[in-house]
Amino acid sequence: MSNMSTVSTVRAVAPRKIHFFVCTNERPEGSTMPCCAARDSRALLRAFQAEHARRGYPRGVKVSGSTCLTTCQCGPTVVLYPDALWYGGVTHADVSELFDTHLSGSGPVERLLLPDDMQVW
């Protein structure tokens, strides 16, 4: 078998790669702008990390905190790559559903998706 055939075979059976980015940006005291940290996003990040651990750290799945994702008014914001899906108003109750949906490849969680004009990248 050639190297290219081996690479193609490995890619075909490798798990789906996903990366959750949870905004934990905090604005300076006195700021009138909203921020995800004020909406408990640091605890939300910990919930994502706990769910990741509960599932045995599946290969190909990452969870990271992020600085400002510029959708402050919709936070807490979670972005999923490589699909470039932007979720807003995410709560602890949504974490397991987001993992289930994206690990199975069954598509986005529509009720949490930000409108297209709010998705920055």
LUMLOSE-587992 format. One record per atom (N, C-alpha, C): residue number from 1; atom name; y, z, x. Coordinates in steps of 0.05 Angstrom, whole numbers, plus 32768, in hexadecimal, padded with zeros to 4 digits. Last residue first. Example, Ala and Ser with C-alpha at 12.3 -4.5 7.8 and 13.67 -1.06 7.14 Angstrom:
# residues 2
<r k="2" a="N" c2="7FD3" c3="808E" c1="8101"/>
<r k="2" a="CA" c2="7FEB" c3="808F" c1="8111"/>
<r k="2" a="C" c2="8001" c3="809D" c1="8102"/>
<r k="1" a="N" c2="7F8E" c3="809C" c1="8108"/>
<r k="1" a="CA" c2="7FA6" c3="809C" c1="80F6"/>
<r k="1" a="C" c2="7FBE" c3="809C" c1="8108"/>
***
This chain:
# residues 121
<r k="121" a="N" c2="82C1" c3="80E9" c1="7EB3"/>
<r k="121" a="CA" c2="82B5" c3="80D5" c1="7EC5"/>
<r k="121" a="C" c2="82A1" c3="80C5" c1="7EB6"/>
<r k="120" a="N" c2="82D5" c3="8104" c1="7E84"/>
<r k="120" a="CA" c2="82E7" c3="80FC" c1="7E99"/>
<r k="120" a="C" c2="82DB" c3="80E6" c1="7EAB"/>
<r k="119" a="N" c2="82D5" c3="8103" c1="7E41"/>
<r k="119" a="CA" c2="82C3" c3="8102" c1="7E58"/>
<r k="119" a="C" c2="82D1" c3="80F5" c1="7E6F"/>
<r k="118" a="N" c2="82F6" c3="80FC" c1="7E17"/>
<r k="118" a="CA" c2="82F8" c3="8115" c1="7E25"/>
<r k="118" a="C" c2="82E7" c3="8116" c1="7E3E"/>
<r k="117" a="N" c2="82E9" c3="80CD" c1="7E00"/>
<r k="117" a="CA" c2="8303" c3="80CE" c1="7E0C"/>
<r k="117" a="C" c2="8308" c3="80E8" c1="7E1B"/>
<r k="116" a="N" c2="82B6" c3="80D9" c1="7DE9"/>
<r k="116" a="CA" c2="82B9" c3="80C7" c1="7E00"/>
<r k="116" a="C" c2="82D3" c3="80CA" c1="7E0E"/>
<r k="115" a="N" c2="82B1" c3="811F" c1="7DD8"/>
<r k="115" a="CA" c2="82B8" c3="8103" c1="7DD1"/>
<r k="115" a="C" c2="82BC" c3="80F3" c1="7DEB"/>
<r k="114" a="N" c2="827A" c3="8145" c1="7DF1"/>
<r k="114" a="CA" c2="8297" c3="8141" c1="7DEF"/>
<r k="114" a="C" c2="829C" c3="8124" c1="7DE7"/>
<r k="113" a="N" c2="8240" c3="815D" c1="7DD1"/>
<r k="113" a="CA" c2="824D" c3="8148" c1="7DE1"/>
<r k="113" a="C" c2="826B" c3="8148" c1="7DDC"/>
<r k="112" a="N" c2="8227" c3="8180" c1="7DAF"/>
<r k="112" a="CA" c2="8237" c3="818C" c1="7DC5"/>
<r k="112" a="C" c2="8246" c3="8177" c1="7DD5"/>
<r k="111" a="N" c2="820A" c3="8162" c1="7D8C"/>
<r k="111" a="CA" c2="821D" c3="8174" c1="7D80"/>
<r k="111" a="C" c2="822F" c3="8181" c1="7D96"/>
<r k="110" a="N" c2="81E4" c3="8145" c1="7DAC"/>
<r k="110" a="CA" c2="81FB" c3="8138" c1="7DA0"/>
<r k="110" a="C" c2="8211" c3="814B" c1="7D97"/>
<r k="109" a="N" c2="81C8" c3="814B" c1="7DE4"/>
<r k="109" a="CA" c2="81CC" c3="815E" c1="7DCD"/>
<r k="109" a="C" c2="81E6" c3="8155" c1="7DC0"/>
<r k="108" a="N" c2="81A9" c3="810D" c1="7DFA"/>
<r k="108" a="CA" c2="81BE" c3="8122" c1="7DFA"/>
<r k="108" a="C" c2="81BC" c3="8134" c1="7DE2"/>
<r k="107" a="N" c2="8162" c3="8103" c1="7E07"/>
<r k="107" a="CA" c2="817D" c3="80FC" c1="7E00"/>
<r k="107" a="C" c2="8190" c3="8113" c1="7DFF"/>
<r k="106" a="N" c2="8130" c3="8111" c1="7E19"/>
<r k="106" a="CA" c2="8133" c3="8109" c1="7DFD"/>
<r k="106" a="C" c2="8150" c3="8104" c1="7DF4"/>
<r k="105" a="N" c2="811C" c3="8123" c1="7E48"/>
<r k="105" a="CA" c2="8128" c3="8109" c1="7E48"/>
<r k="105" a="C" c2="812D" c3="80FE" c1="7E2C"/>
<r k="104" a="N" c2="8109" c3="8155" c1="7E4F"/>
<r k="104" a="CA" c2="80F7" c3="8143" c1="7E41"/>
<r k="104" a="C" c2="8102" c3="8126" c1="7E41"/>
<r k="103" a="N" c2="8135" c3="816C" c1="7E68"/>
<r k="103" a="CA" c2="811C" c3="816A" c1="7E77"/>
<r k="103" a="C" c2="8108" c3="8157" c1="7E6A"/>
<r k="102" a="N" c2="815B" c3="8168" c1="7E3E"/>
<r k="102" a="CA" c2="815E" c3="8158" c1="7E56"/>
<r k="102" a="C" c2="8145" c3="8157" c1="7E67"/>
<r k="101" a="N" c2="8147" c3="818B" c1="7E16"/>
<r k="101" a="CA" c2="814F" c3="8170" c1="7E10"/>
<r k="101" a="C" c2="814F" c3="815E" c1="7E29"/>
<r k="100" a="N" c2="813F" c3="81BC" c1="7E32"/>
<r k="100" a="CA" c2="8129" c3="81AF" c1="7E24"/>
<r k="100" a="C" c2="812F" c3="8191" c1="7E20"/>
<r k="99" a="N" c2="8174" c3="81C7" c1="7E45"/>
<r k="99" a="CA" c2="815E" c3="81C3" c1="7E57"/>
<r k="99" a="C" c2="8147" c3="81B4" c1="7E4A"/>
<r k="98" a="N" c2="818E" c3="81CC" c1="7E13"/>
<r k="98" a="CA" c2="8197" c3="81B8" c1="7E27"/>
<r k="98" a="C" c2="8181" c3="81B2" c1="7E3B"/>
<r k="97" a="N" c2="8172" c3="81F7" c1="7DFC"/>
<r k="97" a="CA" c2="8172" c3="81DC" c1="7DEF"/>
<r k="97" a="C" c2="817A" c3="81C6" c1="7E03"/>
<r k="96" a="N" c2="8181" c3="8220" c1="7E1F"/>
<r k="96" a="CA" c2="8165" c3="8218" c1="7E1D"/>
<r k="96" a="C" c2="8162" c3="81FC" c1="7E11"/>
<r k="95" a="N" c2="81BA" c3="8221" c1="7E15"/>
<r k="95" a="CA" c2="81AF" c3="821C" c1="7E2F"/>
<r k="95" a="C" c2="8192" c3="8212" c1="7E2E"/>
<r k="94" a="N" c2="81D2" c3="8231" c1="7DE5"/>
<r k="94" a="CA" c2="81CD" c3="8214" c1="7DE9"/>
<r k="94" a="C" c2="81BD" c3="820E" c1="7E03"/>
<r k="93" a="N" c2="81DD" c3="8267" c1="7DE6"/>
<r k="93" a="CA" c2="81C8" c3="825E" c1="7DD3"/>
<r k="93" a="C" c2="81C1" c3="8240" c1="7DD7"/>
<r k="92" a="N" c2="8209" c3="8269" c1="7E08"/>
<r k="92" a="CA" c2="81EF" c3="8272" c1="7E12"/>
<r k="92" a="C" c2="81D8" c3="8268" c1="7E00"/>
<r k="91" a="N" c2="822E" c3="822C" c1="7DF9"/>
<r k="91" a="CA" c2="8229" c3="8249" c1="7DF8"/>
<r k="91" a="C" c2="820E" c3="824F" c1="7E04"/>
<r k="90" a="N" c2="8260" c3="81FB" c1="7E02"/>
<r k="90" a="CA" c2="8244" c3="8203" c1="7E07"/>
<r k="90" a="C" c2="8242" c3="8222" c1="7E07"/>
<r k="89" a="N" c2="828D" c3="81DD" c1="7DFA"/>
<r k="89" a="CA" c2="8288" c3="81F4" c1="7DE8"/>
<r k="89" a="C" c2="826C" c3="81FE" c1="7DEB"/>
<r k="88" a="N" c2="8273" c3="819C" c1="7E0D"/>
<r k="88" a="CA" c2="8289" c3="81B0" c1="7E0A"/>
<r k="88" a="C" c2="8281" c3="81C6" c1="7DF6"/>
<r k="87" a="N" c2="8257" c3="8170" c1="7E3D"/>
<r k="87" a="CA" c2="8253" c3="8182" c1="7E26"/>
<r k="87" a="C" c2="826A" c3="8196" c1="7E25"/>
<r k="86" a="N" c2="824D" c3="8130" c1="7E53"/>
<r k="86" a="CA" c2="8260" c3="8146" c1="7E53"/>
<r k="86" a="C" c2="825D" c3="8156" c1="7E39"/>
<r k="85" a="N" c2="8223" c3="810C" c1="7E7D"/>
<r k="85" a="CA" c2="8227" c3="8117" c1="7E62"/>
<r k="85" a="C" c2="8238" c3="812F" c1="7E63"/>
<r k="84" a="N" c2="820F" c3="80EE" c1="7EA8"/>
<r k="84" a="CA" c2="822C" c3="80F0" c1="7EA3"/>
<r k="84" a="C" c2="8231" c3="80F8" c1="7E86"/>
<r k="83" a="N" c2="81DB" c3="80EB" c1="7EB9"/>
<r k="83" a="CA" c2="81E1" c3="80DE" c1="7EA0"/>
<r k="83" a="C" c2="81FF" c3="80DE" c1="7E99"/>
<r k="82" a="N" c2="81C7" c3="8106" c1="7EE6"/>
<r k="82" a="CA" c2="81D5" c3="80ED" c1="7EEA"/>
<r k="82" a="C" c2="81DF" c3="80DF" c1="7ED0"/>
<r k="81" a="N" c2="81F2" c3="813B" c1="7ECE"/>
<r k="81" a="CA" c2="81EE" c3="8122" c1="7EDD"/>
<r k="81" a="C" c2="81D1" c3="811F" c1="7EE3"/>
<r k="80" a="N" c2="8218" c3="815B" c1="7E9F"/>
<r k="80" a="CA" c2="81FD" c3="8155" c1="7EA8"/>
<r k="80" a="C" c2="81FC" c3="813A" c1="7EB6"/>
<r k="79" a="N" c2="8246" c3="818E" c1="7E99"/>
<r k="79" a="CA" c2="8242" c3="8172" c1="7E9D"/>
<r k="79" a="C" c2="8226" c3="816E" c1="7EA9"/>
<r k="78" a="N" c2="8264" c3="81BB" c1="7E6D"/>
<r k="78" a="CA" c2="824C" c3="81B6" c1="7E7D"/>
<r k="78" a="C" c2="8249" c3="8198" c1="7E80"/>
<r k="77" a="N" c2="8299" c3="81E7" c1="7E5E"/>
<r k="77" a="CA" c2="8290" c3="81CC" c1="7E62"/>
<r k="77" a="C" c2="8278" c3="81CB" c1="7E74"/>
<r k="76" a="N" c2="82A9" c3="8218" c1="7E2D"/>
<r k="76" a="CA" c2="829F" c3="8211" c1="7E47"/>
<r k="76" a="C" c2="8293" c3="81F5" c1="7E48"/>
<r k="75" a="N" c2="82DF" c3="81E8" c1="7E23"/>
<r k="75" a="CA" c2="82CC" c3="81F8" c1="7E31"/>
<r k="75" a="C" c2="82BD" c3="820D" c1="7E21"/>
<r k="74" a="N" c2="8307" c3="81C7" c1="7E12"/>
<r k="74" a="CA" c2="82ED" c3="81C4" c1="7E05"/>
<r k="74" a="C" c2="82D8" c3="81D6" c1="7E11"/>
<r k="73" a="N" c2="8334" c3="81CC" c1="7E31"/>
<r k="73" a="CA" c2="8337" c3="81D3" c1="7E15"/>
<r k="73" a="C" c2="831C" c3="81D2" c1="7E06"/>
<r k="72" a="N" c2="8322" c3="81B8" c1="7E63"/>
<r k="72" a="CA" c2="8326" c3="81D5" c1="7E5F"/>
<r k="72" a="C" c2="8327" c3="81DD" c1="7E41"/>
<r k="71" a="N" c2="830F" c3="818E" c1="7E80"/>
<r k="71" a="CA" c2="830C" c3="818E" c1="7E63"/>
<r k="71" a="C" c2="830E" c3="81AA" c1="7E58"/>
<r k="70" a="N" c2="830E" c3="818E" c1="7EB8"/>
<r k="70" a="CA" c2="8326" c3="8184" c1="7EA9"/>
<r k="70" a="C" c2="8322" c3="8180" c1="7E8B"/>
<r k="69" a="N" c2="82EC" c3="81AB" c1="7ED5"/>
<r k="69" a="CA" c2="82E3" c3="8190" c1="7ECD"/>
<r k="69" a="C" c2="82F7" c3="8182" c1="7EBB"/>
<r k="68" a="N" c2="82F6" c3="81D8" c1="7F0A"/>
<r k="68" a="CA" c2="8300" c3="81CC" c1="7EF1"/>
<r k="68" a="C" c2="82F6" c3="81B0" c1="7EED"/>
<r k="67" a="N" c2="82B8" c3="81E5" c1="7F2C"/>
<r k="67" a="CA" c2="82D4" c3="81EB" c1="7F27"/>
<r k="67" a="C" c2="82DC" c3="81DA" c1="7F0F"/>
<r k="66" a="N" c2="8276" c3="81FA" c1="7F19"/>
<r k="66" a="CA" c2="8289" c3="81E5" c1="7F20"/>
<r k="66" a="C" c2="82A5" c3="81F0" c1="7F1D"/>
<r k="65" a="N" c2="8232" c3="820D" c1="7F29"/>
<r k="65" a="CA" c2="824D" c3="8212" c1="7F1E"/>
<r k="65" a="C" c2="8260" c3="81FD" c1="7F27"/>
<r k="64" a="N" c2="81F4" c3="81EB" c1="7F1C"/>
<r k="64" a="CA" c2="820A" c3="81F3" c1="7F2D"/>
<r k="64" a="C" c2="8223" c3="81FB" c1="7F1D"/>
<r k="63" a="N" c2="81B1" c3="81DD" c1="7F1D"/>
<r k="63" a="CA" c2="81C6" c3="81EA" c1="7F0D"/>
<r k="63" a="C" c2="81DB" c3="81F3" c1="7F21"/>
<r k="62" a="N" c2="817F" c3="81A9" c1="7F1D"/>
<r k="62" a="CA" c2="8192" c3="81BB" c1="7F2B"/>
<r k="62" a="C" c2="81A6" c3="81C6" c1="7F17"/>
<r k="61" a="N" c2="813F" c3="818E" c1="7F20"/>
<r k="61" a="CA" c2="8153" c3="819A" c1="7F0F"/>
<r k="61" a="C" c2="8165" c3="81AD" c1="7F20"/>
<r k="60" a="N" c2="8116" c3="817D" c1="7F41"/>
<r k="60" a="CA" c2="8129" c3="8169" c1="7F37"/>
<r k="60" a="C" c2="813F" c3="8174" c1="7F25"/>
<r k="59" a="N" c2="80E5" c3="81AB" c1="7F2B"/>
<r k="59" a="CA" c2="80ED" c3="8198" c1="7F3F"/>
<r k="59" a="C" c2="8100" c3="8183" c1="7F32"/>
<r k="58" a="N" c2="80F9" c3="81E7" c1="7F09"/>
<r k="58" a="CA" c2="80EB" c3="81CC" c1="7F09"/>
<r k="58" a="C" c2="80F7" c3="81BA" c1="7F1E"/>
<r k="57" a="N" c2="80F6" c3="8223" c1="7F0D"/>
<r k="57" a="CA" c2="8106" c3="8210" c1="7F1E"/>
<r k="57" a="C" c2="80F9" c3="81F5" c1="7F20"/>
<r k="56" a="N" c2="80DC" c3="823C" c1="7EE4"/>
<r k="56" a="CA" c2="80CE" c3="8239" c1="7EFD"/>
<r k="56" a="C" c2="80DC" c3="8225" c1="7F10"/>
<r k="55" a="N" c2="80F7" c3="8248" c1="7EB6"/>
<r k="55" a="CA" c2="80E6" c3="8230" c1="7EB6"/>
<r k="55" a="C" c2="80D9" c3="822A" c1="7ED0"/>
<r k="54" a="N" c2="8115" c3="8272" c1="7EC7"/>
<r k="54" a="CA" c2="8100" c3="8277" c1="7EB3"/>
<r k="54" a="C" c2="80EC" c3="825F" c1="7EB2"/>
<r k="53" a="N" c2="813B" c3="8257" c1="7EE7"/>
<r k="53" a="CA" c2="8126" c3="8269" c1="7EF4"/>
<r k="53" a="C" c2="810F" c3="826D" c1="7EE0"/>
<r k="52" a="N" c2="8158" c3="823D" c1="7EBF"/>
<r k="52" a="CA" c2="814C" c3="822E" c1="7ED5"/>
<r k="52" a="C" c2="8135" c3="823E" c1="7EE2"/>
<r k="51" a="N" c2="816A" c3="8269" c1="7EA3"/>
<r k="51" a="CA" c2="8158" c3="8256" c1="7E96"/>
<r k="51" a="C" c2="8149" c3="8245" c1="7EAB"/>
<r k="50" a="N" c2="818B" c3="827F" c1="7ECA"/>
<r k="50" a="CA" c2="8174" c3="828F" c1="7EC1"/>
<r k="50" a="C" c2="8160" c3="827C" c1="7EB3"/>
<r k="49" a="N" c2="81B2" c3="8257" c1="7ECE"/>
<r k="49" a="CA" c2="81A2" c3="825E" c1="7EE6"/>
<r k="49" a="C" c2="8189" c3="826D" c1="7EDE"/>
<r k="48" a="N" c2="81C7" c3="8259" c1="7E9B"/>
<r k="48" a="CA" c2="81BB" c3="8240" c1="7EA4"/>
<r k="48" a="C" c2="81A8" c3="8246" c1="7EBC"/>
<r k="47" a="N" c2="81DC" c3="828D" c1="7E9D"/>
<r k="47" a="CA" c2="81C7" c3="8286" c1="7E89"/>
<r k="47" a="C" c2="81B9" c3="826D" c1="7E91"/>
<r k="46" a="N" c2="8203" c3="8287" c1="7EC5"/>
<r k="46" a="CA" c2="81EC" c3="8299" c1="7ECA"/>
<r k="46" a="C" c2="81D5" c3="8294" c1="7EB6"/>
<r k="45" a="N" c2="8225" c3="8265" c1="7EA8"/>
<r k="45" a="CA" c2="8218" c3="825B" c1="7EC0"/>
<r k="45" a="C" c2="8200" c3="826D" c1="7EC7"/>
<r k="44" a="N" c2="8235" c3="828B" c1="7E81"/>
<r k="44" a="CA" c2="8226" c3="8273" c1="7E79"/>
<r k="44" a="C" c2="8218" c3="8267" c1="7E91"/>
<r k="43" a="N" c2="8252" c3="82AD" c1="7EA0"/>
<r k="43" a="CA" c2="823A" c3="82B7" c1="7E94"/>
<r k="43" a="C" c2="8228" c3="82A0" c1="7E8A"/>
<r k="42" a="N" c2="827B" c3="828A" c1="7EAB"/>
<r k="42" a="CA" c2="826B" c3="8294" c1="7EC2"/>
<r k="42" a="C" c2="8251" c3="82A0" c1="7EB7"/>
<r k="41" a="N" c2="8293" c3="827F" c1="7E7A"/>
<r k="41" a="CA" c2="8282" c3="826A" c1="7E86"/>
<r k="41" a="C" c2="8272" c3="8275" c1="7E9E"/>
<r k="40" a="N" c2="82B3" c3="829B" c1="7E55"/>
<r k="40" a="CA" c2="829A" c3="82A7" c1="7E5F"/>
<r k="40" a="C" c2="8287" c3="8293" c1="7E6C"/>
<r k="39" a="N" c2="82E3" c3="8285" c1="7E4E"/>
<r k="39" a="CA" c2="82D0" c3="8283" c1="7E38"/>
<r k="39" a="C" c2="82B4" c3="828A" c1="7E41"/>
<r k="38" a="N" c2="82FE" c3="8289" c1="7E7C"/>
<r k="38" a="CA" c2="8307" c3="829B" c1="7E67"/>
<r k="38" a="C" c2="82F4" c3="829A" c1="7E4E"/>
<r k="37" a="N" c2="82E6" c3="825F" c1="7E97"/>
<r k="37" a="CA" c2="82DF" c3="827A" c1="7E9F"/>
<r k="37" a="C" c2="82E7" c3="828E" c1="7E89"/>
<r k="36" a="N" c2="82FF" c3="8231" c1="7E82"/>
<r k="36" a="CA" c2="82E3" c3="8237" c1="7E7A"/>
<r k="36" a="C" c2="82DB" c3="8254" c1="7E81"/>
<r k="35" a="N" c2="8341" c3="8239" c1="7E68"/>
<r k="35" a="CA" c2="832E" c3="8234" c1="7E7E"/>
<r k="35" a="C" c2="8313" c3="823D" c1="7E75"/>
<r k="34" a="N" c2="8382" c3="8222" c1="7E51"/>
<r k="34" a="CA" c2="8368" c3="822D" c1="7E4D"/>
<r k="34" a="C" c2="8357" c3="8229" c1="7E66"/>
<r k="33" a="N" c2="83C3" c3="8234" c1="7E69"/>
<r k="33" a="CA" c2="83AE" c3="8220" c1="7E66"/>
<r k="33" a="C" c2="8393" c3="822E" c1="7E61"/>
<r k="32" a="N" c2="83E6" c3="825A" c1="7E77"/>
<r k="32" a="CA" c2="83E4" c3="8255" c1="7E5A"/>
<r k="32" a="C" c2="83CF" c3="8240" c1="7E55"/>
<r k="31" a="N" c2="83DC" c3="828D" c1="7EA7"/>
<r k="31" a="CA" c2="83DB" c3="8271" c1="7EA0"/>
<r k="31" a="C" c2="83D8" c3="826E" c1="7E82"/>
<r k="30" a="N" c2="83D5" c3="82C2" c1="7EB3"/>
<r k="30" a="CA" c2="83EF" c3="82BA" c1="7EA7"/>
<r k="30" a="C" c2="83F0" c3="829D" c1="7EA0"/>
<r k="29" a="N" c2="83AC" c3="82B9" c1="7EEB"/>
<r k="29" a="CA" c2="83B6" c3="82CB" c1="7ED7"/>
<r k="29" a="C" c2="83D1" c3="82C2" c1="7ECD"/>
<r k="28" a="N" c2="8393" c3="8276" c1="7EF5"/>
<r k="28" a="CA" c2="83A1" c3="828E" c1="7EFE"/>
<r k="28" a="C" c2="83AB" c3="829F" c1="7EE6"/>
<r k="27" a="N" c2="8353" c3="8264" c1="7ED8"/>
<r k="27" a="CA" c2="836F" c3="825F" c1="7EDD"/>
<r k="27" a="C" c2="837C" c3="8279" c1="7EE7"/>
<r k="26" a="N" c2="8314" c3="8254" c1="7EF0"/>
<r k="26" a="CA" c2="8325" c3="8269" c1="7EE5"/>
<r k="26" a="C" c2="8342" c3="8263" c1="7EEC"/>
<r k="25" a="N" c2="82D9" c3="822E" c1="7EE5"/>
<r k="25" a="CA" c2="82F4" c3="8230" c1="7EEE"/>
<r k="25" a="C" c2="8304" c3="8246" c1="7EE0"/>
<r k="24" a="N" c2="82A5" c3="8222" c1="7EDD"/>
<r k="24" a="CA" c2="82AC" c3="823F" c1="7EDE"/>
<r k="24" a="C" c2="82C8" c3="8243" c1="7EE8"/>
<r k="23" a="N" c2="827D" c3="81F2" c1="7EBF"/>
<r k="23" a="CA" c2="8298" c3="81F9" c1="7EC8"/>
<r k="23" a="C" c2="829C" c3="8217" c1="7EC7"/>
<r k="22" a="N" c2="8240" c3="81E0" c1="7ED6"/>
<r k="22" a="CA" c2="824D" c3="81F2" c1="7EC3"/>
<r k="22" a="C" c2="8268" c3="81F9" c1="7ECE"/>
<r k="21" a="N" c2="8216" c3="81AA" c1="7EDB"/>
<r k="21" a="CA" c2="822E" c3="81B6" c1="7EE7"/>
<r k="21" a="C" c2="823C" c3="81C6" c1="7ED1"/>
<r k="20" a="N" c2="81D3" c3="819A" c1="7EE3"/>
<r k="20" a="CA" c2="81E6" c3="81A6" c1="7ED1"/>
<r k="20" a="C" c2="81FD" c3="81B2" c1="7EE1"/>
<r k="19" a="N" c2="81AF" c3="8164" c1="7EF2"/>
<r k="19" a="CA" c2="81C0" c3="8178" c1="7EFF"/>
<r k="19" a="C" c2="81D4" c3="8181" c1="7EEB"/>
<r k="18" a="N" c2="816D" c3="8147" c1="7EF7"/>
<r k="18" a="CA" c2="8185" c3="814E" c1="7EE8"/>
<r k="18" a="C" c2="8194" c3="8164" c1="7EF6"/>
<r k="17" a="N" c2="813B" c3="8118" c1="7EFD"/>
<r k="17" a="CA" c2="814E" c3="8129" c1="7F0B"/>
<r k="17" a="C" c2="8166" c3="812D" c1="7EFA"/>
<r k="16" a="N" c2="80F9" c3="8118" c1="7EE6"/>
<r k="16" a="CA" c2="8114" c3="8110" c1="7EE1"/>
<r k="16" a="C" c2="8127" c3="8123" c1="7EF0"/>
<r k="15" a="N" c2="80C4" c3="8118" c1="7F17"/>
<r k="15" a="CA" c2="80D1" c3="8122" c1="7EFF"/>
<r k="15" a="C" c2="80EE" c3="8117" c1="7EFD"/>
<r k="14" a="N" c2="80A0" c3="80DD" c1="7F2D"/>
<r k="14" a="CA" c2="80B1" c3="80F4" c1="7F33"/>
<r k="14" a="C" c2="80BF" c3="80FE" c1="7F19"/>
<r k="13" a="N" c2="8085" c3="80AF" c1="7F23"/>
<r k="13" a="CA" c2="8079" c3="80C8" c1="7F19"/>
<r k="13" a="C" c2="808A" c3="80E1" c1="7F1F"/>
<r k="12" a="N" c2="80A6" c3="8088" c1="7F37"/>
<r k="12" a="CA" c2="809C" c3="8085" c1="7F1C"/>
<r k="12" a="C" c2="8091" c3="809F" c1="7F11"/>
<r k="11" a="N" c2="80AE" c3="8097" c1="7F6C"/>
<r k="11" a="CA" c2="80C4" c3="8098" c1="7F59"/>
<r k="11" a="C" c2="80BB" c3="8097" c1="7F3D"/>
<r k="10" a="N" c2="807A" c3="808B" c1="7F80"/>
<r k="10" a="CA" c2="8085" c3="80A7" c1="7F80"/>
<r k="10" a="C" c2="809B" c3="80AA" c1="7F6C"/>
<r k="9" a="N" c2="807A" c3="8053" c1="7F7A"/>
<r k="9" a="CA" c2="8066" c3="8064" c1="7F6C"/>
<r k="9" a="C" c2="8070" c3="8081" c1="7F6A"/>
<r k="8" a="N" c2="80A3" c3="8044" c1="7F9C"/>
<r k="8" a="CA" c2="80A5" c3="803D" c1="7F7F"/>
<r k="8" a="C" c2="8092" c3="804F" c1="7F6F"/>
<r k="7" a="N" c2="808E" c3="8055" c1="7FCD"/>
<r k="7" a="CA" c2="80A8" c3="8060" c1="7FC3"/>
<r k="7" a="C" c2="80AA" c3="805B" c1="7FA5"/>
<r k="6" a="N" c2="8061" c3="8034" c1="7FD0"/>
<r k="6" a="CA" c2="805E" c3="8051" c1="7FD0"/>
<r k="6" a="C" c2="8077" c3="805E" c1="7FC4"/>
<r k="5" a="N" c2="8079" c3="8002" c1="7FD3"/>
<r k="5" a="CA" c2="8067" c3="8008" c1="7FBD"/>
<r k="5" a="C" c2="8064" c3="8026" c1="7FBA"/>
<r k="4" a="N" c2="8094" c3="8007" c1="8004"/>
<r k="4" a="CA" c2="80A3" c3="8003" c1="7FEB"/>
<r k="4" a="C" c2="8092" c3="8009" c1="7FD2"/>
<r k="3" a="N" c2="8069" c3="800C" c1="8028"/>
<r k="3" a="CA" c2="807B" c3="8022" c1="8024"/>
<r k="3" a="C" c2="808B" c3="8020" c1="800A"/>
<r k="2" a="N" c2="802C" c3="7FF0" c1="800C"/>
<r k="2" a="CA" c2="8045" c3="7FEE" c1="801B"/>
<r k="2" a="C" c2="8056" c3="8007" c1="8016"/>
<r k="1" a="N" c2="7FE8" c3="8000" c1="8011"/>
<r k="1" a="CA" c2="8000" c3="8000" c1="8000"/>
<r k="1" a="C" c2="8019" c3="8000" c1="8012"/>
***
